[in-house]
Structures are given as C-alpha cells and as structure tokens.
C-alpha cells in the first residue's frame, strides 16, 4: 500500500512538472519560459537605452536589458512605479564596480525578467553601419544605438493607441494579440529587424501577411492586412533574408474573408505582432506568447527608414543601405 501511494504521488509530480514547467522533477523541455507580460514603459526603455549608449564611451559598459530587468524585478513588473532615480541607483552601483549578480542576489525574478527582456529587445541595440548624405555625398557611418526601425516608412503618417487584448469577433470571439497602426492604403511597410521570411501569403484573418523571424530565432514579427492585389515588395519570397529597414509590403485592409484577396477590413491599417519564442514547440501552438507592442512602436519612431519610389514600377525601396552584421 505504501509503495502504491509513493508511485501515485510521483506520477502526479511528473504530470504537474510537464504541464506547468516546475516542480520537484524537471526535464529539459520544461525549462523554457511559457508566459511573458511585457509592461516596460516607453520612458523606462528610453532612459535605459540612453544609459546603454552613453556607457559605450566609458570603461564600464551597461546593458539596457540589465537595467530594465532590474526595474521589473524591483517593481514586480509594474512600470507605473517607474522612477529614473531607481535606474540611476542601479547604474551607479554597476559603474562603481559591483557585479550585477551581487546587486540582484535578493531579487528572485531578476533572471526570469532578463530572459524575457532579452527575448523581446535583445536585437534592438548595438553596432551597425548605415548610409547617410554628408555635403551632398552618400557615405557610410558606423554607429552604436537603436539598430531596428519603425514599421512605417519615414514621412508617412499613422495613428495608433494601445489596443492589445481588445475583443475581436471574426471567426470566433478572441483577444487582439497585436498592435494596429492606422495609415493610408499603399503606405510602405518596413522590416523592423533583420531576419528570415518564414511566412508569406493569404490568411482568412490577417489577409495578405508576412512573418519574419529574427536571426537569433527569439522574435517572430507578423505584418498583416496588407494591400489588395499588390501586397508585397517586389521579389520578396519565403526563405529570403531581409535587412532591418527594407520595404517588405504595403498597408491595406485585406482579411476577414474566406475568399482570397478580399478587402474585409473597414479601415486600412497594419496589424503588427511580435511573438516571443523560447522553444520551437511554442511556434504554431496553443501556447504562443504575443506581447503588447504599443510602447515598443513608439520607441521605434526614433529610427525610420527613408524610402524612394521607382516611377516606372511604382515600387518603393529603401533610400540608404544598412549593415547590422557587426560584432559588438
């Protein structure tokens, strides 16, 4: 009888571990993160990013990921409590030579938040080269800063608000797991980050859409409701790599239809989504992690891709070339 009870308890423990990812017995597959609530405010991200960039000119380099992770652990992920003096206190201790593991040793969830922020923002800041015009000549400049781009081309207006989690009813009742940017049909859509085109084509919900995976495989960007008839940039295909800042498509209002190439959306806009992937089993599953991109999209306005139109083909391409394959 005693042996039977022990076996039952062990079986229940293993089952709980497999389902929740924690417990007395763990497997390699159960150790990845299964939930992220991205709450970092625009002001906190700006402050942390500036501190990171400024530190590159000093002997002590400070990662904005570490700053945001510290703040999230301190506030219990409630960034409404954010105060720049809290970031300054952390930065001061790092500059004084304290190790981050010592500063955060009593923060139970620092490691968790660091993994979350690294997944969401890890490819955003670093070294890159970009063309610009100086004294009438196009030259290359090497920079350190925000490497990624706004999803809307430079000079093209759009409007938005924080609509993550709002209700949607086409097909079935569900939450909106993305961010809508309202703009005119034909507005050039820009690749936020360099990566590989994993998905391209029609979907009854998203209409004409593109899915791009970051090189580190942690971020999957979803661009949907693209333009009817000519939704994609010329020659774009699944499996291709794109550079951050490339034109990948055009805003439209396709989708919400079982028939292909139908304008089922009332207002032209770009549906933008970011899925975080800690394990490949999460991709195309019931356990996908989509995060609120509202604050991130505001941050991305700091770096916009300037485009040019070919009068013959009526296609848009980026004006200045870019290279982010530089070791930090």
N, C-alpha and C positions, 0 to 999 in steps of 0.2 A: 504493500500500500504506500509506504514511504517513497519507494523508488518511482511509483506511478505519479505521485504528486510532484516530485522533482522534475520528471520528464515533462509534465504539463506546464509547469512554471517556465522551464527552459524554452519550450515551444512558443509560449506566449511572448517571452522576452525577445526571441528571434523575430517573431512576426512584427512586434512593435518597432524593432530596430529597422527592419526592411521598409516599413511604411513611413515612419517619421524621421529616420536618419539619426537616431540617437538611442542610447540605452547601454546596457552592460556588455552587449556583444555588437561589434560593428564589422562591416565589410567595406572594401574599398569603394564599391558602388554607392554606399550610403553616406559617404563623407562629403559630398558636394552640397553646395547651398541650394535650397529649394524655394526660398522666398526672399524678396527684396522690396522694401518700401522706400523708394527714393524721395527724400524730403529736403535735400540740400537746397537752400535758398540761393537766389541769384547773387545777392550781396555777399554771402559767405563764399560762394565759388569765386567771385571776382577778387575778393580780398586774398583768398588762399592762392589763387593763380598769380596775382601780382607779387606776393611774397616769394613764390617759387621762382618767377622770372628774375626778380631783383637779386635773389640769392646766388644766381649763376655767376655774378660778378664778384663773389666773395669766396673765401676758402671753405665755408660751410654751406653746402647745397641743401635746400629744404624742399621736399616734395609736397605739392598741394594735396596729393592723395593722403599723406600722413596728417596734414593739418585738418582736412575735412573729417577723416576717420576719428581723430582725437575729439573734435567738436561733437560729432554724432554720439560717441561713447559718453561724453560729458553730459550732453543734453537728453540722453535717452532717445536720440533721433528726432527730437522736437526742435527744429531750427527756428521756430518762433522765438526761442530763447536766445538766439544768436546775438553776441556782442563782440565787436572786433577786439576788445581788450582780452577776451579769452583766447583768441587766436594769437595775439601778441605775447601772452604769457607762455604759451607753448613754444612759439618761435624763439623767444628769449632764452628758454632753457636749452633748446637744441643748439643755438649759437654759442651758448656757454660751455658746450661740450658734453652735455648729458645725453646718454643713449636713449633712444626712443622706447626701447623695451623697459628701461627703468622708469621713465616718465609715465608709462601706461601700464605698469605692472599690476595696479589695483583696478584697472578697467577691464571688466570681464569680457566685454564685447568689442574691444578695440580690434582684435584680429578679424572678427566677423565683418565689421564695417570696412576695414581696409580691403578685404577681398571684394566686398560689394562695390566700393568706390573705384577700385582698380578695374573691375569688370565694366562699369558704366563709363568711366572717364579716363581709363589708363592710356588710351592712344591719343589723347587730346593735346597734350603739352609736350614740347620737345624741340629738337633741332629740325630745320627744314630749309630748303632753298626755294626762292620764288623770284620770278622776273618782275621788274618794275621799270618805269621810264625815268631816267635822270638826264636832265639837259637835252631832252629830245632823243635820247638813245635808250634802247631796251637793254638792261643789264641784269645780271643775276646778283641777288643779295642773300647771304646766309643769315638766318635769324634763329632766335630761340623764343618760343611763345606758343600761342594758340595755333596748332597745326591744322585743325579742322575748319570747315566752312559752314556758313548759313545754308540751309537747304533751298533758299530762294536767291536768285542771281542779284547782283548789285544793281541798284537804281530801280528795281521792281518792287512796288509796294505790296504789302499784305496786312491783314489784321488777324488777331487771334485772341483767345482767352483760355484759361485753364479748364479744359473740358474732359480731362481724363476721368474715367469712371462714370461719365454720363450715360443715360439709358439709350439703347438702340433697339429697334424692333423688327427690322427687315429680316425675314427668315425665322428668327426666334428672338425672344427678349434676352438681352445681354448687355454687358458694360462696354463702353467705348475704351479700348485699350490702346489709344493713340492720341495724337495731337493734331488738330485741324488748323491749317493756315489758309485763310480765305484770300484768293487772288484771282486775277483775270485769266480766262482761258488762254493758253499759249505761253504763259509765263514760264521761263526756263527753270527747271528743277535741277538742283546741284547735288552731287555726291558729297555728303558730309565728310566722309572719311574714305581713305583708300581701301580697296578690298576687291573681292571677287563677286561677280554677279551669279547668285545661286538660283534665283527665280526670276522669270520674266514671262509675262503673258496675261491671260484673262482669268479673272476670278469673279464669281457672281456677287460677292460682297464688295471687293475692292476695285472691280472693273479692271482696266489695264493697270498692271502694277509691276514693280521691280523690287527684288530682295537682294541686298548686298551684305556680305559677311566681311567683317574686319579681318585683317591679316592674322591677328592673334586669336581669331575664332570666338572671341568673347562677346562681340556685339553683332546683332543682325538688324539691319536697317530696312524698314518696309515703307515704300513710297507708293501710294495708291490713288485711285480716281483720276488717272492721267487722261490726256486729251483723246477724244474720239478721232478715229482714222489714222492720225499720226501721233501716237502717244510717246514714242521712244526716240532718243537721239539716233541719228543715222549710224548704221553698222554695229549698234550695240547688240550683244548676244550673250546667252547664258554661258558661263565658264570664262568669260573675259575678265580681265582685271581693269579697274578704273582708278584714276587718281582722285584724291580729295580735290574738290573744286571743278571737276569735269561736269559738263552738261549731260544729264542722263535721260531727261524726258521733259514733258510739258504739262502744266496744270490743266485739268479738265474737270469733268463731272460724270465720268463713266462708272458703272457698277449698279448694285441693287437691281440686278436683272439676271434672269436665267438665260437670256439671249446675249451673244457676244456683241461687243462694240455698241452698246446702248447707253445713252445718257439717262441714267435712272436717278441721279442726284440733282436736287433742286439748285444748289449753288456751287459754282466752281470753287474747288479748293484742293489742297494737297493734304491727304491723310498721311501723317508721319508717325512711324512707330519704331521703338527700339526694344528688342528682346535681348535679355542677358542669358548667356549660355555657359553654365559651369560644367555641364556634362552633355555629351551628344544625345543621350536618351531624352533630354528635355526638349530637343528640337522636334517640331511637329508632334506634340503630345498634349495631353490634358493638363500638364504641369508647366506650361510655358510661363516665363517671367517677363512681363511687359512693364515698363516703368513710365512714370509721368515725365514728359519731355518739355513741359512748359518753361521752366526756369532754364533748362539747357538751351532751348531755342533762343531765348533772349541773350544768353551768353554768346551764342554763335553769331549774333549780329555784329560782333567785333571783328569778324573776318569774313568778307563777302567776295565771291568770285565775279570778276568783271567779264562780260561776255560780248561777243561780236556776231553779227548776222551776215550770212552769205546771201547776197541779193538774188543769186541765181537759184540756189537750192532752198532758200528760205530757212536753212538750218542755223542753229546757234552753236557756237563753240566757245571755249574759254579764250580770253584775250592773252593772258600771261601764263606761261608754263610754270610747272611746280615740281619739286622733288622732295619727298619726305623719307627717302631711304637713306637716312644719315644716322650713324650710330651716335647715341647721346653720351 
